[in-house]
Amino acid sequence: MKRFLFCLVSFSLLLFTSSLPAWAQTGHPYVVIGYVTGNGWTKEQINPQKLTHINYAFAIPAQNGELAPLNVKDDANLAALTSLRNVNKDLKILISIGGWGGCKYFSDAALTDASRRKFANSAVALLKKHKLDGVDIDWEYPDQIGAGNIFRPEDKQNFTLFLKAIRDRLDEVGKQDKRTGTNHYLLTAATGGDTAFVNHTELGKAHKYLDYVNIMTYDLYHGNDKQTGHHSPLNQSDKPPHARNGSVSAVDGHIKAGVPASKIVLGLPFYGRGWADAKDQNNGLYQPATGKHYFLSYDELMAKYINKNGFTRYWDDEAKSPYLWNPTSHMFISYADPESLKNRVDYVKSKQLAGVMFWEYIYDLQQKSTLLNALVQDLGK
């Protein structure tokens, strides 16, 4: 009987272990943080066993200094996401606050001790209401222009104080809820991949209040640019005109500013950016482009663009990035694929970073989660 019970327990443990992602089985707990927005998915399409964290985007700071109320759909989405803990008990669900276009009142909320406490109370109340595991701050950007945001020089110091106020309130409530130690309520932040974000904040001080620093190492070339380029390269190619920072430079800048590598999470795009009417030189790379800008999910790229309809895939070995060029339409597309993600994962391991995050889940649903599966596989090697 004892032998039977031992075999049964052993078999159960084997089944449980085999259901875990490869990176979890190896004993190297890299984080895989997926951003999920309010539309375009069902609960059945989210694979909680391939994620460690889900950041639900977005809650928005309101003019009164608190968070604007979530709508009914957001409430239902959060309930669906938190129920995924039934499949992966260790899955953490966070509310992401801000985002491009949602940061107008961050500067006001961070301005004084009283405003910071008011915001922290509101954020924690939302966390408690929906039984969440933490808060993610996506302030775009402290002391810099964004999408209609208020910004002021004091943001540089207030960003740090703002995070401290939220951290203090999370810890206070965590003690009441017995959420301490490794199970404490989380506070993370999305940070810019350029040097400007580092220069306009005090990351060396601010990181002390954060569990993870999620660097948005994408959109380094974006829709406002009239020149093509890799929007999420590991390194930018050293071709004239000299290109902007890549992921390596962004990580090095954060570490130089004082952020421990063990807290840094590398951002990855599950989408591409395209430029029309690009100059027909160097297969469109780093060329003037006067035409329409395109935002393309990986699903759409696989279905219509990658080595299809006149587009040819090229590889830039300096940037460790693919790109597409159509010499007939003069359209250039920068994107990420499994080959480029492997290079990022290798870099994460070599630098002993915390892991990876991606924007966003719905852009990789139709092709059987090609990118997410590649990430999980590579993290386990």
C-alpha positions as CSV (number, residue, x, y, z in Angstrom):
1,M,0.0,0.0,0.0
2,K,2.8,2.4,0.9
3,R,4.6,1.6,-2.3
4,F,1.4,2.2,-4.3
5,L,0.9,5.6,-2.5
6,F,4.5,6.6,-3.2
7,C,4.1,5.7,-6.9
8,L,0.8,7.6,-7.1
9,V,2.4,10.7,-5.5
10,S,5.5,10.5,-7.7
11,F,3.3,10.2,-10.8
12,S,1.2,13.2,-9.7
13,L,4.3,15.2,-9.2
14,L,5.6,14.2,-12.6
15,L,2.3,15.3,-14.2
16,F,2.4,18.6,-12.4
17,T,6.1,19.3,-13.4
18,S,5.5,18.4,-17.0
19,S,2.7,20.9,-17.2
20,L,5.0,23.7,-16.2
21,P,6.8,25.9,-18.7
22,A,10.3,24.6,-19.5
23,W,12.0,27.6,-17.8
24,A,10.1,26.8,-14.5
25,Q,11.2,23.2,-14.7
26,T,14.9,24.1,-14.9
27,G,14.8,26.0,-11.7
28,H,15.5,29.4,-13.3
29,P,12.4,31.4,-12.6
30,Y,12.5,34.1,-15.3
31,V,9.5,36.2,-15.4
32,V,7.3,36.3,-18.5
33,I,5.0,39.3,-18.2
34,G,2.2,39.6,-20.8
35,Y,0.3,42.8,-21.2
36,V,-3.4,42.2,-21.9
37,T,-5.8,45.0,-22.9
38,G,-9.5,45.2,-22.7
39,N,-10.4,43.9,-26.1
40,G,-9.8,41.2,-28.7
41,W,-9.4,38.1,-26.5
42,T,-11.3,35.5,-24.5
43,K,-10.3,33.7,-21.4
44,E,-9.8,30.5,-23.3
45,Q,-7.2,32.1,-25.5
46,I,-4.9,33.1,-22.6
47,N,-2.4,30.4,-21.6
48,P,-1.6,31.0,-17.9
49,Q,0.9,28.2,-17.8
50,K,3.2,30.2,-20.1
51,L,3.1,33.4,-18.1
52,T,4.2,34.4,-14.7
53,H,2.4,37.8,-14.7
54,I,-0.4,39.4,-16.5
55,N,-0.5,43.2,-16.6
56,Y,-4.1,44.4,-17.4
57,A,-4.0,47.7,-19.3
58,F,-5.1,50.3,-18.5
59,A,-6.6,52.1,-15.5
60,I,-6.3,55.8,-15.9
61,P,-5.5,58.6,-13.4
62,A,-8.4,61.1,-13.2
63,Q,-8.4,64.8,-12.7
64,N,-9.5,64.4,-9.1
65,G,-6.3,62.6,-8.2
66,E,-7.8,59.2,-8.0
67,L,-8.2,56.4,-10.5
68,A,-11.0,56.8,-13.0
69,P,-13.6,54.0,-12.3
70,L,-13.3,51.0,-14.5
71,N,-16.1,50.1,-16.8
72,V,-18.2,46.9,-16.6
73,K,-16.2,45.2,-19.3
74,D,-12.9,45.9,-17.4
75,D,-14.5,44.4,-14.3
76,A,-15.5,41.3,-16.2
77,N,-12.0,41.0,-17.8
78,L,-10.3,41.2,-14.4
79,A,-12.5,38.5,-13.0
80,A,-11.7,36.3,-16.0
81,L,-8.0,36.9,-15.6
82,T,-7.9,36.3,-11.9
83,S,-9.8,33.0,-12.4
84,L,-6.8,31.8,-14.4
85,R,-5.1,31.2,-11.0
86,N,-7.1,28.0,-11.0
87,V,-4.8,26.7,-13.7
88,N,-1.6,28.4,-12.5
89,K,-1.8,29.1,-8.8
90,D,1.4,31.2,-9.0
91,L,0.1,33.5,-11.7
92,K,0.2,37.2,-10.7
93,I,-2.4,39.6,-12.0
94,L,-1.5,43.4,-11.9
95,I,-3.4,46.5,-12.9
96,S,-1.4,48.7,-15.2
97,I,-2.0,52.4,-14.8
98,G,-1.4,55.0,-17.5
99,G,-0.1,54.1,-20.9
100,W,0.3,56.2,-24.0
101,G,-2.7,58.6,-23.9
102,G,-3.6,57.9,-20.3
103,C,-1.0,59.9,-18.4
104,K,-2.4,63.4,-18.4
105,Y,-2.8,63.7,-14.6
106,F,0.1,61.7,-13.3
107,S,2.2,64.8,-12.6
108,D,-0.6,66.3,-10.6
109,A,-1.2,63.0,-8.6
110,A,2.6,62.9,-7.8
111,L,2.9,66.6,-6.9
112,T,2.4,66.6,-3.1
113,D,2.5,64.3,-0.1
114,A,-1.3,64.6,0.1
115,S,-1.9,63.9,-3.6
116,R,0.4,60.9,-3.6
117,R,-1.4,59.4,-0.6
118,K,-4.7,60.0,-2.2
119,F,-3.6,58.3,-5.4
120,A,-2.0,55.4,-3.5
121,N,-5.2,54.8,-1.5
122,S,-7.2,54.7,-4.8
123,A,-4.9,52.3,-6.5
124,V,-4.9,49.9,-3.5
125,A,-8.7,50.1,-3.2
126,L,-8.9,48.9,-6.9
127,L,-6.4,46.2,-6.2
128,K,-8.4,45.0,-3.2
129,K,-11.7,45.2,-5.0
130,H,-10.5,42.9,-7.8
131,K,-8.3,40.6,-5.7
132,L,-5.2,41.6,-7.7
133,D,-1.5,41.0,-6.9
134,G,0.0,44.3,-7.7
135,V,0.2,47.6,-9.5
136,D,2.1,48.5,-12.6
137,I,2.9,52.2,-13.3
138,D,3.2,53.3,-16.9
139,W,3.8,57.0,-16.7
140,E,4.7,58.4,-20.2
141,Y,6.6,60.5,-19.2
142,P,7.8,62.2,-16.1
143,D,9.2,65.7,-16.9
144,Q,8.7,65.0,-20.6
145,I,6.0,65.6,-23.2
146,G,3.9,62.6,-24.1
147,A,0.3,62.4,-25.4
148,G,-1.3,65.5,-23.9
149,N,0.2,64.9,-20.5
150,I,0.9,67.5,-17.9
151,F,4.6,67.6,-17.1
152,R,6.8,69.7,-14.9
153,P,10.5,69.7,-13.7
154,E,9.5,68.5,-10.3
155,D,8.4,65.2,-11.9
156,K,12.0,63.9,-11.7
157,Q,12.0,63.8,-7.9
158,N,8.2,63.3,-7.6
159,F,8.3,60.1,-9.6
160,T,10.4,58.5,-6.9
161,L,8.2,59.9,-4.1
162,F,5.1,58.7,-6.0
163,L,6.4,55.1,-6.2
164,K,7.4,55.3,-2.5
165,A,3.8,56.3,-1.5
166,I,2.3,53.5,-3.4
167,R,4.9,51.0,-2.1
168,D,4.2,52.1,1.5
169,R,0.4,51.7,1.1
170,L,0.8,48.3,-0.6
171,D,3.0,47.1,2.3
172,E,0.6,48.5,4.9
173,V,-2.3,46.6,3.4
174,G,-0.2,43.6,2.7
175,K,0.5,43.2,6.5
176,Q,-3.3,43.3,7.1
177,D,-3.9,40.7,4.4
178,K,-1.0,38.5,5.3
179,R,0.6,39.3,1.9
180,T,4.2,39.6,3.0
181,G,7.6,38.1,2.1
182,T,7.6,36.4,-1.3
183,N,3.8,36.8,-1.6
184,H,3.8,40.6,-1.0
185,Y,1.8,42.9,-3.2
186,L,3.9,43.9,-6.2
187,L,4.8,47.3,-7.6
188,T,6.4,47.5,-11.0
189,A,7.0,50.3,-13.6
190,A,7.2,50.5,-17.4
191,T,10.2,52.7,-18.3
192,G,11.3,54.2,-21.6
193,G,14.0,52.6,-23.7
194,D,15.7,55.8,-24.6
195,T,18.2,57.9,-22.6
196,A,15.7,60.6,-22.0
197,F,13.7,58.5,-19.5
198,V,16.8,57.8,-17.5
199,N,17.8,61.4,-17.5
200,H,14.4,62.7,-16.4
201,T,14.0,60.3,-13.5
202,E,16.0,59.0,-10.5
203,L,16.0,55.4,-11.3
204,G,18.8,54.7,-8.8
205,K,16.5,55.7,-6.0
206,A,13.1,54.8,-7.5
207,H,14.0,51.2,-8.2
208,K,14.1,50.6,-4.4
209,Y,10.3,50.7,-4.4
210,L,9.9,48.4,-7.4
211,D,9.9,44.7,-7.9
212,Y,10.5,44.9,-11.6
213,V,11.5,47.6,-14.0
214,N,9.9,46.8,-17.4
215,I,11.9,48.6,-20.1
216,M,9.8,49.4,-23.2
217,T,12.6,48.4,-25.6
218,Y,10.3,48.9,-28.6
219,D,8.9,51.8,-30.6
220,L,12.5,53.2,-30.7
221,Y,11.4,54.1,-34.2
222,H,7.7,54.9,-34.4
223,G,4.8,56.4,-36.3
224,N,6.0,60.0,-35.9
225,D,9.3,59.2,-37.6
226,K,9.9,60.0,-41.3
227,Q,12.8,57.6,-41.5
228,T,12.7,53.9,-41.3
229,G,14.6,51.9,-38.7
230,H,14.4,48.9,-36.4
231,H,11.8,49.7,-33.7
232,S,13.1,47.0,-31.3
233,P,16.7,46.0,-32.1
234,L,19.1,44.3,-29.7
235,N,21.7,46.7,-31.0
236,Q,21.1,49.4,-33.6
237,S,23.1,49.0,-36.7
238,D,26.1,51.3,-37.0
239,K,25.1,52.7,-40.3
240,P,24.8,56.4,-41.2
241,P,22.9,58.2,-40.1
242,H,23.7,56.7,-36.7
243,A,20.6,55.0,-35.3
244,R,19.1,55.3,-31.9
245,N,19.6,53.2,-28.9
246,G,18.9,49.5,-29.0
247,S,17.9,47.1,-26.2
248,V,21.5,46.7,-25.0
249,S,22.0,50.4,-24.7
250,A,18.7,50.8,-22.8
251,V,19.6,48.1,-20.3
252,D,23.1,49.4,-19.8
253,G,21.7,52.9,-19.2
254,H,19.3,51.6,-16.5
255,I,22.1,49.7,-14.9
256,K,24.4,52.7,-15.0
257,A,21.6,54.7,-13.4
258,G,21.6,52.3,-10.5
259,V,18.9,49.7,-11.3
260,P,20.1,46.1,-10.5
261,A,20.1,43.8,-13.5
262,S,18.1,41.3,-11.4
263,K,15.1,43.7,-11.5
264,I,15.2,44.5,-15.2
265,V,12.7,43.0,-17.5
266,L,13.3,43.3,-21.3
267,G,10.4,44.5,-23.4
268,L,9.5,42.7,-26.6
269,P,7.0,43.7,-29.3
270,F,4.4,41.2,-30.7
271,Y,3.8,43.6,-33.6
272,G,5.6,45.4,-36.3
273,R,5.9,49.0,-37.6
274,G,5.8,49.8,-41.3
275,W,6.6,52.8,-43.4
276,A,5.3,53.5,-47.0
277,D,7.1,55.4,-49.7
278,A,10.6,54.7,-48.4
279,K,13.7,55.4,-50.4
280,D,14.7,52.4,-52.5
281,Q,18.2,52.0,-51.0
282,N,19.6,49.5,-48.5
283,N,16.4,47.5,-48.8
284,G,14.6,50.4,-47.2
285,L,16.5,50.3,-43.9
286,Y,17.3,53.7,-42.4
287,Q,15.8,55.5,-45.4
288,P,13.6,58.6,-45.6
289,A,9.9,57.6,-45.8
290,T,7.2,60.1,-46.6
291,G,4.2,57.8,-46.8
292,K,1.7,56.3,-44.4
293,H,2.8,54.6,-41.2
294,Y,1.4,51.1,-40.4
295,F,1.0,49.2,-37.1
296,L,0.8,45.4,-37.8
297,S,0.2,42.5,-35.5
298,Y,2.4,39.5,-35.8
299,D,-0.6,37.5,-36.8
300,E,-1.2,39.9,-39.7
301,L,2.5,39.9,-40.6
302,M,2.5,36.1,-40.8
303,A,-0.7,36.0,-42.9
304,K,0.0,38.7,-45.4
305,Y,3.6,40.1,-45.3
306,I,6.5,37.8,-44.3
307,N,7.8,36.5,-47.7
308,K,4.4,37.1,-49.2
309,N,2.8,39.7,-51.6
310,G,6.1,41.1,-52.8
311,F,7.7,41.4,-49.4
312,T,11.1,39.8,-48.7
313,R,12.5,39.1,-45.3
314,Y,16.0,40.3,-44.5
315,W,18.2,39.9,-41.5
316,D,20.4,42.6,-39.9
317,D,23.0,40.7,-38.0
318,E,24.2,43.8,-36.1
319,A,20.7,44.6,-34.8
320,K,19.8,40.8,-34.5
321,S,16.5,41.8,-36.1
322,P,14.5,40.9,-39.2
323,Y,12.8,43.4,-41.5
324,L,10.7,43.3,-44.6
325,W,11.1,45.2,-47.9
326,N,8.8,45.5,-50.9
327,P,10.7,47.1,-53.8
328,T,7.4,47.7,-55.7
329,S,5.4,49.5,-53.1
330,H,8.5,50.8,-51.3
331,M,7.2,49.7,-48.0
332,F,9.5,48.8,-45.1
333,I,8.5,46.8,-42.0
334,S,10.4,46.3,-38.7
335,Y,9.2,43.5,-36.5
336,A,10.3,40.7,-34.2
337,D,10.2,36.9,-34.9
338,P,11.3,33.7,-33.2
339,E,14.9,34.1,-34.4
340,S,15.2,37.6,-33.0
341,L,13.5,36.6,-29.7
342,K,16.1,33.9,-29.2
343,N,18.8,36.5,-29.3
344,R,17.0,38.5,-26.7
345,V,16.5,35.6,-24.5
346,D,20.2,34.7,-24.8
347,Y,21.0,38.3,-23.8
348,V,18.6,38.2,-20.8
349,K,20.4,35.1,-19.6
350,S,23.9,36.5,-20.2
351,K,23.1,39.7,-18.3
352,Q,21.2,37.8,-15.6
353,L,18.1,40.0,-16.1
354,A,14.8,39.2,-14.4
355,G,13.1,38.1,-17.6
356,V,10.9,39.4,-20.4
357,M,7.6,41.2,-21.0
358,F,5.7,41.8,-24.2
359,W,3.1,44.1,-25.7
360,E,0.6,42.6,-26.2
361,Y,-1.0,39.2,-26.0
362,I,-3.7,39.7,-28.7
363,Y,-1.2,40.2,-31.5
364,D,0.0,36.6,-31.4
365,L,-3.3,34.7,-31.1
366,Q,-4.1,33.4,-34.6
367,Q,-0.8,31.7,-35.4
368,K,-0.9,29.4,-32.4
369,S,1.1,31.8,-30.1
370,T,4.2,31.4,-32.2
371,L,6.1,34.1,-30.4
372,L,5.1,33.2,-26.9
373,N,5.9,29.6,-27.5
374,A,9.3,30.5,-28.8
375,L,10.0,32.6,-25.7
376,V,9.0,29.8,-23.3
377,Q,11.1,27.3,-25.2
378,D,14.2,29.5,-25.4
379,L,14.0,30.4,-21.7
380,G,14.1,26.7,-20.9
381,K,17.2,25.9,-22.8
